[in-house]
Amino acid sequence: MLLADRTKRAISQLRLGGPYVGIGMQPYLEPLAAGPRRPLPASTTPIPALARMALTIGAINDVLADTLRNRPRPEYIGREAAKLAASVLAPVHLAARWSRTSLELSSADQGLPLRGHLDNLAAATEPWALIPPANRGNVLDDLRIRTRSAPGLEGVAVAWADEALLVLGERHRTSSWAMQAIAGNLALISHTAYDAVEQAIKQRGLPEVARTASQALAGAVTAWRAAATWPPYLRLGGKTTDLRVLTRDLRQCLEADPPRTVNETRNLLHLALPVAEAHAATMDRLVRTHDLWIHGPSLGPSAGYIPGWEPQPWWSHQGLDLAKTAQIGHWALNRASTALVVDTDRAEPRSLPLGWPPACDRPPRTPPEERGRERPRAIDRDPRR
């Protein structure tokens, strides 16, 4: 009952923003999750192995639910979701077959409905179990729940990203320092990810085609550095005390303990992408609505010799370059994250032998270049000819 209930919940989370795989499993899992009509004895306890499986699949369900709540990436839908479904349903298939065999060996009469439900579940999950484990590896295996209590860089990055999103979403907390600091941190994250990808390529942890991701990260570094460099005649008021502390902590962690694996790099980029999108949107709003303050003398005599700081006039578009570079930086980070997932997937074996037909049933094939040199086969002929 526990295993069927957790499996049903985890499979339903695999929609991840689109049509989810495994939808045909629900009719086979629901009768087992509901349990028998008669209450079970108080002394009934689940088999430890099945309880551990239910706990693991329940944890997978929690991670998928958190990912679905935090706007999953487009590449999570489709093939990657199907691979994770295979990783979940293959052990469920074994559990269903084991449970069916256990019912046959037990002396207690459990009734035909339970046996029928287990037979149906075993038959429905058998195609997933036939997929070799080497073909089930997917990018969703790297997902994790976003939490500030995570150790090291991950927890600090989550705390910084959450606070940055709050600052960018509240008009009176968005200051010129906050916009520059967030853009500077995004440039530092892009540079750190670039170093990690290049190191993985050199160590052959990634194929050479992963240069697409590193090139996009290099472009993101350039764009976010430009977005962080405000001219001295532009200013925006606000107060961001908490963001200053978290910005310091993030920079210290990136310098002391940068990501060293592709999985850590991908996770860091996923945390930075919502911040990059919010920064680009906020900078665009500040420019369009003329919320920036500008130093009057920088406008020249056409503004009437304004002596001090004034709201930016409607005809002035001094922050337009900052908005454009922020948008370019967001696009570059998004392209790098997508390329990193695809290129990492290409590094895995694309078509592994499934073990059928057996190698011993088929003679070895002659290479094409040697076919012309084959000796003629002996033909039984009548010796009188």
C-alpha positions in Angstrom: 0.0 0.0 0.0 2.7 2.5 0.9 4.8 1.7 -2.1 1.9 2.0 -4.5 0.8 5.3 -3.0 4.3 6.8 -3.2 4.8 5.5 -6.7 1.5 7.0 -7.9 2.4 10.4 -6.4 5.9 10.4 -7.9 4.7 9.4 -11.4 2.1 12.1 -11.3 4.8 14.7 -10.7 6.6 13.8 -13.9 4.5 16.1 -15.9 7.0 18.9 -15.0 5.0 21.5 -16.9 3.9 19.3 -19.8 2.3 15.9 -20.5 3.8 13.5 -18.0 4.9 10.0 -18.7 3.5 7.0 -16.9 -0.1 8.2 -17.0 -1.2 4.7 -17.8 0.1 3.4 -14.5 -2.6 5.2 -12.4 -5.3 2.5 -12.9 -2.9 -0.2 -11.7 -1.5 1.6 -8.7 -4.7 3.1 -7.3 -6.4 -0.2 -6.2 -3.2 -1.2 -4.4 -2.7 2.2 -2.8 -6.3 2.1 -1.5 -5.8 -1.2 0.3 -8.3 -3.9 1.2 -11.9 -3.1 2.2 -11.5 -4.8 5.5 -9.1 -3.2 8.1 -5.8 -4.9 8.5 -4.9 -6.4 11.8 -3.1 -4.1 14.2 0.0 -6.4 14.2 0.4 -6.0 10.4 3.7 -4.3 9.5 5.2 -3.7 6.1 8.1 -5.7 4.8 11.3 -3.7 5.5 12.5 -3.9 1.9 9.2 -2.5 0.6 9.2 0.2 3.3 12.6 1.3 2.3 11.5 1.4 -1.4 8.5 3.5 -0.4 10.7 5.9 1.5 13.0 6.4 -1.4 10.3 6.9 -4.0 8.6 9.3 -1.5 11.7 11.3 -1.4 11.8 11.4 -5.2 8.2 12.6 -5.2 9.2 15.5 -2.8 12.1 16.6 -5.0 9.9 16.5 -8.1 7.2 18.5 -6.3 9.7 21.2 -5.3 11.1 21.3 -8.8 7.6 21.7 -10.3 6.9 24.5 -7.8 10.0 26.4 -8.8 9.4 26.4 -12.6 11.2 23.5 -14.1 13.5 23.8 -17.1 12.0 22.9 -20.5 14.6 20.1 -21.0 13.1 18.2 -18.1 10.1 17.2 -20.1 10.0 14.3 -22.5 13.0 12.0 -22.7 14.5 12.8 -19.3 11.2 12.3 -17.6 10.8 9.0 -19.3 14.2 7.8 -18.1 13.4 8.7 -14.6 10.0 6.9 -14.9 12.0 3.8 -15.9 14.2 4.1 -12.9 11.2 4.3 -10.6 8.9 1.7 -12.3 11.6 -1.0 -12.8 12.0 -1.7 -9.1 8.2 -1.5 -8.7 7.9 -4.2 -11.3 10.2 -6.5 -9.3 8.3 -5.7 -6.1 5.0 -6.6 -7.8 6.4 -9.9 -9.0 7.9 -10.7 -5.6 4.6 -9.9 -3.9 2.7 -12.1 -6.3 5.1 -15.0 -5.6 4.9 -14.4 -1.8 1.1 -14.6 -2.0 1.3 -18.0 -3.7 3.7 -19.3 -1.1 1.8 -18.0 1.9 -0.9 -20.0 3.5 -3.2 -17.1 4.2 -5.9 -16.6 1.5 -5.6 -13.0 0.3 -8.3 -13.3 -2.3 -8.2 -13.1 -6.1 -8.6 -9.3 -6.4 -5.2 -8.6 -4.9 -3.5 -11.2 -7.0 -5.1 -9.8 -10.1 -4.0 -6.2 -9.2 -0.4 -7.4 -8.7 -0.5 -9.3 -12.0 -1.8 -6.2 -13.8 0.9 -4.0 -12.2 3.7 -6.4 -13.1 2.5 -6.6 -16.7 2.1 -2.8 -17.1 5.6 -2.1 -15.6 7.5 -4.8 -17.5 8.4 -2.7 -20.5 10.1 -0.1 -18.2 12.0 -2.9 -16.4 13.3 -4.2 -19.8 15.3 -0.9 -20.2 18.9 -1.6 -19.2 20.0 0.4 -16.1 22.8 2.1 -18.2 20.1 3.6 -20.4 18.1 5.1 -17.5 20.7 7.8 -16.5 19.1 11.2 -16.8 19.6 14.8 -15.8 16.7 14.6 -13.3 18.9 12.4 -11.1 20.7 15.6 -10.1 17.6 17.5 -8.9 17.5 18.5 -5.2 15.3 20.5 -2.9 16.2 24.2 -2.6 17.0 24.9 1.0 19.2 27.4 2.8 20.3 24.8 5.3 22.3 22.9 2.6 26.0 22.9 3.4 28.6 24.9 1.5 28.0 26.8 -1.6 24.5 25.4 -2.3 22.9 26.7 0.8 24.6 30.2 0.4 23.5 30.4 -3.2 19.9 29.5 -2.4 19.8 32.2 0.3 21.3 34.8 -2.0 19.0 33.9 -4.9 15.9 34.1 -2.6 16.9 37.5 -1.2 17.9 38.8 -4.7 14.4 37.8 -6.0 12.7 39.6 -3.2 14.8 42.8 -3.7 14.2 42.8 -7.4 10.4 42.3 -6.9 10.0 45.1 -4.4 10.1 48.6 -5.9 11.3 50.4 -2.8 14.1 48.0 -2.1 15.6 48.0 -5.5 18.7 50.3 -5.4 21.5 51.0 -7.8 23.9 49.2 -5.6 21.6 46.1 -5.5 21.3 46.1 -9.3 25.1 46.3 -9.7 25.8 43.8 -7.0 23.4 41.2 -8.4 24.8 41.7 -12.0 28.3 41.4 -10.6 27.5 38.1 -8.8 25.9 36.7 -12.0 29.1 37.6 -13.8 31.1 35.8 -11.1 28.8 32.7 -11.2 29.1 32.6 -15.0 32.9 32.9 -14.8 33.0 30.1 -12.1 30.8 27.9 -14.3 33.0 28.6 -17.3 36.1 27.4 -15.4 34.3 24.2 -14.3 33.1 23.4 -17.8 36.5 24.0 -19.3 38.1 21.8 -16.6 35.6 19.0 -17.3 36.4 19.2 -21.0 40.1 18.9 -20.4 39.6 16.0 -18.0 37.4 14.3 -20.6 34.4 14.5 -18.3 32.5 16.3 -21.1 32.8 15.9 -24.8 34.3 18.5 -27.0 30.9 19.6 -28.1 30.4 21.1 -24.7 32.3 24.1 -26.0 28.9 25.5 -26.8 28.1 25.8 -23.2 31.5 27.4 -22.3 31.2 29.9 -25.2 27.7 30.9 -23.9 29.1 31.3 -20.4 31.9 33.5 -21.7 29.3 35.7 -23.4 27.4 35.8 -20.1 30.4 37.0 -18.2 31.0 39.9 -20.6 27.3 40.9 -20.6 26.8 40.8 -16.8 30.1 42.7 -16.3 28.7 45.4 -18.5 25.3 45.4 -16.8 27.1 45.8 -13.4 29.0 48.9 -14.6 26.7 51.8 -14.1 27.7 55.3 -15.3 28.4 57.7 -12.4 25.5 60.0 -13.5 22.8 57.3 -12.9 21.5 56.4 -9.4 18.6 54.7 -7.7 17.8 54.9 -4.0 16.9 52.0 -1.7 18.0 49.9 1.3 19.3 46.3 1.0 21.1 45.4 4.2 20.5 41.6 4.0 21.5 41.4 0.4 24.9 43.0 1.2 25.6 40.3 3.8 24.5 37.4 1.5 26.5 38.9 -1.5 29.6 38.8 0.6 29.0 35.2 1.7 28.3 34.1 -1.9 31.5 35.6 -3.2 33.6 34.1 -0.4 32.1 30.6 -1.1 32.7 30.9 -4.8 36.3 31.8 -4.2 36.9 29.2 -1.5 34.9 26.3 -2.7 33.8 26.7 -6.4 31.8 23.9 -8.1 34.0 21.1 -9.3 31.6 18.8 -11.1 29.2 19.2 -14.0 26.2 18.4 -11.7 27.2 21.2 -9.2 27.7 23.6 -12.0 24.4 22.8 -13.5 22.7 23.3 -10.1 24.4 26.6 -9.6 23.2 27.8 -13.0 19.6 26.7 -12.2 19.7 28.8 -9.1 21.1 31.9 -10.9 18.7 31.8 -13.9 15.6 33.1 -12.1 17.7 35.9 -10.7 19.0 36.8 -14.1 15.5 36.8 -15.6 14.2 39.0 -12.7 17.2 41.4 -13.1 16.6 41.8 -16.8 12.9 42.4 -16.3 13.6 45.0 -13.5 16.2 46.9 -15.5 13.8 47.0 -18.4 11.0 48.4 -16.2 13.3 51.0 -14.6 14.3 52.3 -18.1 10.8 52.2 -19.6 9.1 53.9 -16.6 12.0 56.4 -16.1 12.4 55.5 -12.4 16.2 56.1 -12.5 17.7 59.3 -11.1 20.2 61.2 -13.3 22.7 63.9 -12.5 21.4 67.1 -14.2 24.7 68.4 -15.6 25.2 65.2 -17.6 22.1 66.0 -19.6 23.7 69.2 -21.0 22.1 72.5 -21.8 19.1 70.9 -23.4 17.8 70.1 -20.0 18.0 73.7 -18.8 21.2 73.3 -16.6 19.7 71.1 -13.9 22.1 71.6 -10.9 21.6 68.3 -9.0 19.9 64.9 -9.1 16.5 64.7 -10.7 14.2 61.9 -12.0 15.2 60.9 -15.5 13.2 63.0 -18.0 10.9 61.2 -20.3 13.0 61.9 -23.4 16.2 60.5 -21.8 17.2 56.8 -22.2 20.5 56.7 -20.5 19.9 53.3 -19.0 18.9 51.6 -22.2 22.4 50.0 -22.7 22.2 48.5 -19.2 18.8 46.9 -19.9 20.1 45.5 -23.2 23.2 44.0 -21.7 21.2 42.4 -18.8 18.9 40.8 -21.4 21.8 39.5 -23.3 23.3 38.1 -20.1 20.1 36.3 -19.3 19.9 34.8 -22.8 23.5 33.6 -22.6 23.0 32.0 -19.2 19.8 30.2 -20.4 21.6 29.0 -23.5 24.5 27.7 -21.5 22.3 25.8 -19.1 20.4 24.2 -21.9 23.6 23.3 -23.8 25.2 21.9 -20.7 22.3 19.4 -20.2 22.2 18.3 -23.9 26.0 18.0 -24.2 26.2 16.0 -20.9 23.6 13.7 -22.2 25.5 13.2 -25.4 28.5 12.1 -23.4 26.5 9.0 -22.3 26.2 5.9 -24.6 23.4 6.6 -27.0 22.6 3.0 -28.1 23.7 0.2 -25.9 23.1 -3.5 -26.9 20.0 -4.8 -25.3 21.2 -8.4 -25.3 19.0 -9.5 -28.1 19.5 -11.4 -30.3 22.3 -13.3 -28.5 25.7 -12.9 -30.1 26.3 -16.6 -30.4 23.2 -17.0 -32.7 24.7 -14.8 -35.4 28.0 -15.4 -37.2 30.4 -12.5 -37.3 30.0 -10.2 -40.2 32.8 -9.7 -42.7 34.0 -6.1 -43.0 33.0 -4.4 -46.3 36.6 -3.9 -47.3 37.4 -7.6 -47.0 34.3 -8.9 -48.8 36.1 -8.8 -52.2 38.8 -11.1 -50.9 36.6 -13.8 -49.5 37.4 -17.3 -50.7 34.6 -19.1 -52.6 32.6 -21.5 -50.6 32.8 -25.2 -51.3 29.8 -26.4 -53.3 28.8 -30.0 -53.3 29.0 -31.1 -56.9 28.5 -34.4 -58.6 32.1 -35.9 -58.9 31.3 -37.1 -62.4 31.1 -33.5 -63.7 
